[in-house]
Amino acid sequence: LQTMSGNEDNWLALKPQEPSPSQCCGSGCKPCIYDVYEKELAQWERAKEKQDKSLLTEKKEQSNNSELNPDTFTAFNISSVEQLTEDTYQYKFELPGNSSLRLSLGQHIVLRGMVNGLEVQRAYTPISPENAEGYFEVLMKCYEAGLMSQYIKTWKKGDMVFWRGPFGGFPYRPNKHGELLMLASGTGLAPMLPILQSITDDEEDETFVTLVGCFRTFDKIYLKPLLQDLARYWNIRIFYILSQETSLEKLPWSYQENTYTGRLNEDLVKTIINSCRRKPFVLICGSSAFNEDMSRYLKAAGIKENSCFVF
């Protein structure tokens, strides 16, 4: 009898742990961490029934071949850390040789962090061009009380970080839409950048783009040099909405004509839509409150649901 209960304890020790809510990033990943858990649990039950532990060995908790995989976490090395604003950083991760992540446009990847023994997972969209070789880059905002932010703030060059993916994405095809209207708040800029870069890199792609970036102040606008470069293309317009600036006088003159102060409200959304050169297809990315507001304003402006995509 003694050996039986000992055996039972051994099997219990091998049983996969059900994820806690903090581990789910809430971005609708396929497979979600709960799907992975269900799969591992079924595998454990089969092995236990047959009393054969070798059936568990196919469980890959993390892989080291630096290939991104949606089911398992892979370690990537941080090759540089750049602070963009007081709370936003750009991290560069190494890829072996000249390999690339092979993400389709606007896809996100999921980061795993450990904070005080608690596992947390969050989704981020790489901002590097989709054909970037040997590296990928991610824009991250750190929040004072954010669990994942506490973990990210400890990173330095040379650290190993675990990612899985890719997930989601916007199925962009060149010239499919006459005009893309991108409404981005803060780091919601991230999924827009690879799409913008794929349009400017493709001479055959004549899609017009109007990017509206919402930030608190002029200093909080990320990646200004990149955005200024993109705005030089004949088919790209960029507007900035600065909610905490009171006047445009202090801004460099090159920003004054395409910047608004205050919030992006229903009237301004209508004005921008009316200034579009063609009927726009709209991409939205920001906080859930921002996404809900924008969806409401677009509806009021007569943009149908099938002409919008929310990241």
C-alpha positions in Angstrom: 0.0 0.0 0.0 2.9 2.3 0.9 4.3 2.1 -2.6 1.0 2.8 -4.2 0.5 6.1 -2.4 4.1 7.0 -3.0 3.5 6.3 -6.6 0.4 8.5 -6.6 2.4 11.4 -5.1 5.0 11.0 -7.8 2.3 11.3 -10.5 0.7 14.3 -8.7 4.1 16.0 -8.7 4.2 15.6 -12.6 0.7 16.9 -13.1 0.6 20.1 -15.1 -0.4 23.2 -13.2 -3.5 25.0 -14.2 -2.6 28.6 -15.3 -3.6 31.5 -13.1 -5.6 34.4 -14.7 -2.4 36.6 -14.6 -0.8 34.2 -17.1 -3.4 34.8 -19.8 -2.6 37.9 -21.8 -6.2 38.2 -22.9 -5.3 38.7 -26.6 -7.1 35.7 -28.0 -3.9 33.7 -28.8 -4.3 30.4 -30.6 -3.3 28.3 -28.7 -4.0 30.2 -25.5 -2.0 29.2 -22.4 -5.2 27.4 -21.3 -5.3 25.4 -24.5 -1.6 24.4 -23.9 -2.6 23.4 -20.4 -5.6 21.2 -21.6 -3.3 19.5 -24.0 -0.6 18.8 -21.4 -3.3 17.6 -18.9 -4.7 15.1 -21.4 -1.1 13.9 -22.0 -0.5 13.5 -18.3 -3.8 11.6 -17.8 -2.9 9.2 -20.6 0.6 8.6 -19.2 -0.8 8.0 -15.7 -3.4 5.6 -16.9 -0.7 3.6 -18.7 1.7 4.1 -15.8 4.3 5.2 -18.4 6.3 8.3 -17.6 8.1 8.3 -21.0 4.8 9.5 -22.5 5.4 12.8 -20.8 8.8 13.5 -22.4 7.3 15.0 -25.5 6.2 17.9 -23.3 8.5 20.8 -24.4 8.4 23.5 -21.8 10.8 25.8 -23.6 12.9 25.3 -26.7 16.5 26.6 -27.3 16.7 26.5 -31.0 15.6 30.2 -31.2 12.7 29.4 -33.4 9.6 31.2 -32.4 6.8 28.7 -31.7 3.2 29.3 -30.6 3.1 26.3 -28.2 6.4 26.6 -26.3 8.5 29.5 -25.0 11.8 30.2 -26.7 14.7 32.0 -25.2 16.0 35.2 -27.0 19.0 37.3 -26.0 18.6 41.1 -25.5 21.1 42.8 -27.7 20.2 46.4 -26.8 18.0 48.5 -24.5 17.1 52.1 -25.5 15.0 54.4 -23.4 12.7 56.5 -25.6 10.7 58.4 -23.0 10.6 58.3 -19.2 8.5 55.2 -19.2 9.0 53.7 -22.7 11.8 51.5 -23.9 12.8 49.9 -27.2 14.4 46.4 -26.8 16.3 44.6 -29.5 16.5 40.8 -29.5 19.0 38.7 -31.3 18.0 36.0 -33.9 20.5 33.4 -34.9 22.4 34.0 -38.2 20.4 36.0 -40.6 17.1 34.4 -39.7 13.9 36.5 -39.3 10.9 36.1 -37.1 8.6 35.6 -40.1 5.6 37.3 -38.6 2.8 38.5 -40.8 1.8 42.1 -40.5 0.7 43.3 -37.1 1.1 39.9 -35.4 1.9 39.9 -31.7 4.1 37.6 -29.6 3.7 36.7 -25.9 6.3 37.4 -23.2 6.6 35.3 -20.1 7.9 37.0 -16.9 8.3 35.9 -13.3 7.5 38.5 -10.6 7.7 37.5 -6.9 7.2 33.9 -7.9 4.1 34.7 -10.0 4.1 34.0 -13.7 2.8 36.8 -15.9 2.2 36.8 -19.6 1.6 39.8 -21.8 1.3 40.4 -25.6 3.5 42.8 -27.5 3.8 43.6 -31.3 7.3 43.8 -32.7 7.9 47.1 -34.5 10.8 45.9 -36.7 10.1 45.5 -40.4 8.8 42.0 -41.3 11.9 41.3 -43.3 14.4 42.3 -40.6 17.2 39.7 -40.4 19.2 38.7 -37.3 17.0 40.7 -34.9 13.6 41.9 -33.9 12.6 45.0 -31.9 9.8 45.6 -29.4 8.4 48.8 -28.0 7.4 48.5 -24.3 5.8 50.9 -21.9 6.5 50.4 -18.2 3.7 51.2 -15.7 4.4 52.1 -12.1 2.2 49.3 -10.7 2.4 46.9 -13.6 3.5 43.4 -12.7 5.2 42.7 -16.0 6.7 46.2 -15.9 8.5 45.3 -12.7 10.1 42.4 -14.5 10.9 44.4 -17.7 12.6 47.2 -15.7 15.3 44.7 -14.5 16.4 43.8 -18.1 19.8 44.6 -19.4 21.8 43.8 -22.4 22.7 40.1 -22.6 19.7 38.9 -20.6 17.6 36.0 -21.9 13.9 36.5 -22.3 11.2 34.0 -23.2 8.7 34.5 -26.0 6.1 32.4 -27.8 4.0 33.2 -30.9 3.1 34.5 -33.3 -0.6 35.3 -32.9 -3.3 37.4 -34.5 -2.4 40.0 -37.0 -4.1 42.0 -39.7 -4.3 40.2 -43.1 -2.9 43.1 -45.1 -2.7 42.8 -48.9 -1.1 45.6 -51.1 -3.7 47.8 -52.8 -6.6 45.9 -51.2 -7.8 49.1 -49.5 -7.8 52.6 -51.1 -6.9 54.2 -47.9 -5.9 53.0 -44.4 -6.8 55.2 -41.5 -4.7 54.2 -38.5 -5.9 55.3 -35.0 -3.2 54.6 -32.5 -2.8 55.6 -28.9 0.7 55.4 -27.2 2.3 52.1 -27.8 -0.7 51.2 -30.0 1.6 52.6 -32.6 3.5 49.2 -32.6 1.3 47.1 -34.9 0.9 50.0 -37.4 4.6 50.4 -38.1 5.3 47.1 -39.9 2.3 47.7 -42.1 3.4 51.3 -42.9 6.9 50.0 -43.7 5.7 47.3 -45.9 3.7 49.9 -47.9 6.6 52.3 -48.3 9.0 49.5 -49.2 6.7 48.3 -52.0 6.8 50.6 -55.0 3.7 48.9 -56.5 1.6 49.5 -53.3 -0.3 52.8 -53.8 -2.4 52.6 -50.7 -2.9 56.0 -49.0 -2.3 56.0 -45.3 -3.5 58.5 -42.6 -1.9 57.7 -39.3 -3.3 59.5 -36.2 -1.0 59.1 -33.2 -2.4 60.1 -29.8 0.1 61.0 -27.1 0.0 63.1 -23.9 2.7 65.6 -24.8 5.1 66.3 -27.6 7.9 64.7 -25.6 5.9 61.5 -25.3 5.8 60.9 -29.1 7.8 57.7 -29.8 10.2 57.2 -32.7 9.9 60.7 -34.1 12.7 60.3 -36.7 11.1 57.1 -38.1 7.7 58.8 -38.3 9.1 61.9 -39.9 10.8 59.7 -42.5 7.5 57.9 -43.2 5.6 61.1 -43.5 7.9 62.2 -46.5 6.3 59.5 -48.7 3.6 60.9 -51.1 0.9 58.5 -49.9 1.5 58.8 -46.1 0.0 61.5 -43.8 0.6 61.7 -40.1 -1.4 63.6 -37.5 -0.6 64.0 -33.8 -3.2 64.5 -31.1 -1.6 65.7 -27.9 -4.0 65.6 -25.0 -2.0 67.5 -22.4 -0.4 70.2 -24.6 -2.3 73.5 -24.4 -0.7 75.3 -27.3 1.1 74.4 -30.5 3.5 77.5 -30.3 6.3 75.6 -28.5 6.3 72.8 -31.1 8.8 72.7 -34.0 7.1 74.4 -36.9 7.3 71.2 -39.0 4.8 69.7 -36.5 2.4 72.6 -36.1 0.2 72.1 -39.1 -0.5 68.4 -38.5 -0.9 68.5 -34.7 -4.0 69.0 -32.6 -4.3 69.6 -28.9 -6.9 68.0 -26.6 -8.4 64.6 -27.1 -9.4 62.7 -30.3 -13.1 63.2 -30.1 -16.1 62.4 -32.4 -15.9 65.7 -34.3 -12.2 65.4 -35.0 -12.6 61.8 -36.1 -15.2 63.0 -38.6 -13.0 65.8 -39.8 -10.1 63.4 -40.4 -12.3 60.9 -42.2 -13.7 63.7 -44.4 -10.1 64.7 -45.3 -9.2 61.1 -46.4 -8.6 60.8 -50.1 -10.6 57.6 -50.4 -13.2 55.8 -48.2 -10.9 54.5 -45.5 -10.5 51.0 -43.9 -9.7 51.8 -40.2 -7.2 50.1 -37.9 -7.4 50.8 -34.2 -4.9 50.1 -31.4 -4.8 51.5 -27.9 -6.2 50.8 -24.4 -9.6 49.1 -24.3 -11.2 52.4 -23.4 -9.6 54.1 -26.5 -10.7 51.2 -28.8 -14.3 51.4 -27.5 -14.4 55.2 -28.0 -12.9 55.0 -31.5 -15.4 52.3 -32.5 -18.2 54.5 -31.3 -17.0 57.6 -33.1 -16.5 55.6 -36.4 -20.0 54.3 -36.2 -21.3 57.9 -35.8 -19.2 58.9 -38.8 -20.9 56.2 -40.9 -18.0 53.7 -41.0 -19.4 50.2 -41.0 -18.0 47.5 -38.7 -16.7 45.4 -41.6 -14.5 48.4 -42.5 -12.6 48.3 -39.1 -10.0 46.1 -37.5 -9.1 46.4 -33.8 -5.7 45.0 -32.7 
